[in-house]
Amino acid sequence: MRRHATALALLLLVPLAGCDLLGIESASAVAARREAEGKAIGGACRHAGRAIEDCYVLNRKADKGAIFAGWREMNDYMIENKLEVVAPTLPPPGAPAPVTAAVDDEGDTARPAKPRSH
């Protein structure tokens, strides 16, 4: 009986050896991914001209150490290669979109239509 239990336990443990094939990430893979994401966020914030504190506030779930490392690496790269900041063209999340006036074929500014009330 003991022999069968040992064989059964081994048979059940063999599929667990291929956890990577099941999509289960190891702790080191998760940590490496979080580090890479934080560095990417920090680099993007620096390239967009955001202060490091603003970057922390906008990305609360990201690791601050990784954000700073990415921000610092991008800062050094931008200084070394004399790159200018690229200002973001989209408004921050939650901000109202700017209203632009429509122009008709003759170049006149058209007035927006009033909403109908039913």
C-alpha positions as CSV (number, residue, x, y, z in Angstrom):
1,M,0.0,0.0,0.0
2,R,2.8,2.4,0.9
3,R,4.4,1.7,-2.4
4,H,1.3,2.7,-4.3
5,A,0.9,5.9,-2.3
6,T,4.5,6.9,-3.1
7,A,4.0,6.2,-6.8
8,L,0.7,8.2,-6.8
9,A,2.4,11.1,-5.0
10,L,5.2,11.2,-7.6
11,L,2.7,11.0,-10.4
12,L,0.8,14.0,-9.0
13,L,4.0,16.0,-8.4
14,V,5.4,15.6,-11.9
15,P,2.9,18.0,-13.7
16,L,3.8,20.7,-11.1
17,A,7.4,20.7,-12.3
18,G,6.1,22.5,-15.5
19,C,4.3,25.4,-13.7
20,D,5.9,27.8,-16.2
21,L,4.0,26.0,-19.0
22,L,0.8,26.7,-17.1
23,G,1.4,30.4,-17.0
24,I,2.2,30.6,-13.3
25,E,5.0,33.1,-12.8
26,S,7.7,32.6,-10.3
27,A,8.3,35.3,-7.7
28,S,11.6,36.3,-9.3
29,A,9.8,36.7,-12.7
30,V,7.1,38.9,-11.1
31,A,9.8,41.0,-9.4
32,A,11.7,41.4,-12.6
33,R,8.6,42.5,-14.5
34,R,7.6,45.0,-11.8
35,E,11.2,46.4,-11.9
36,A,11.1,46.8,-15.7
37,E,7.7,48.4,-15.6
38,G,8.8,50.9,-12.9
39,K,11.8,51.8,-14.9
40,A,9.8,52.3,-18.1
41,I,7.3,54.5,-16.2
42,G,10.1,56.6,-14.7
43,G,11.9,57.0,-18.1
44,A,8.6,58.0,-19.7
45,C,7.9,60.5,-17.0
46,R,11.3,62.1,-17.4
47,H,11.0,62.2,-21.1
48,A,7.7,64.0,-20.8
49,G,9.2,66.5,-18.4
50,R,7.2,65.4,-15.3
51,A,8.7,65.9,-11.9
52,I,9.6,62.7,-10.1
53,E,7.0,63.5,-7.3
54,D,4.3,63.8,-10.0
55,C,5.3,60.5,-11.4
56,Y,5.0,58.9,-8.0
57,V,1.5,60.3,-7.6
58,L,0.3,59.3,-11.0
59,N,1.6,55.7,-10.6
60,R,0.9,54.8,-7.0
61,K,1.0,51.0,-7.6
62,A,4.5,51.1,-9.2
63,D,7.7,50.6,-7.2
64,K,9.1,54.0,-6.3
65,G,12.7,52.7,-6.4
66,A,12.2,51.4,-9.9
67,I,10.5,54.6,-11.0
68,F,13.4,56.7,-9.7
69,A,16.0,54.4,-11.4
70,G,14.2,54.8,-14.7
71,W,13.8,58.5,-14.3
72,R,17.5,58.9,-13.4
73,E,18.6,56.8,-16.4
74,M,16.5,58.8,-18.8
75,N,17.7,62.0,-17.3
76,D,21.4,61.0,-17.8
77,Y,20.6,59.8,-21.3
78,M,18.8,63.1,-22.2
79,I,21.7,65.2,-20.8
80,E,24.3,63.1,-22.6
81,N,22.5,63.3,-26.0
82,K,21.2,66.9,-25.5
83,L,17.6,65.8,-25.9
84,E,14.7,68.2,-25.1
85,V,11.6,67.3,-23.1
86,V,8.6,66.1,-25.2
87,A,5.5,67.8,-23.7
88,P,2.5,65.5,-23.5
89,T,-0.3,66.5,-26.0
90,L,-3.1,64.7,-24.2
91,P,-4.7,66.3,-21.1
92,P,-4.2,64.5,-17.8
93,P,-6.8,61.9,-17.0
94,G,-9.9,63.5,-15.5
95,A,-9.3,66.9,-17.1
96,P,-11.9,68.2,-19.5
97,A,-10.9,68.1,-23.1
98,P,-10.3,71.5,-24.7
99,V,-13.2,72.8,-26.8
100,T,-12.2,73.7,-30.3
101,A,-14.4,75.8,-32.6
102,A,-15.6,74.2,-35.9
103,V,-14.7,76.0,-39.1
104,D,-17.0,75.8,-42.1
105,D,-15.9,75.7,-45.8
106,E,-15.6,79.5,-46.0
107,G,-13.3,79.8,-43.0
108,D,-16.0,81.2,-40.7
109,T,-16.2,79.8,-37.2
110,A,-19.4,77.9,-36.8
111,R,-21.4,78.0,-33.6
112,P,-22.1,74.8,-31.8
113,A,-25.7,73.6,-32.1
114,K,-27.8,74.0,-29.0
115,P,-29.0,70.7,-27.4
116,R,-32.7,70.0,-27.9
117,S,-34.9,69.7,-24.9
118,H,-37.7,67.2,-25.1
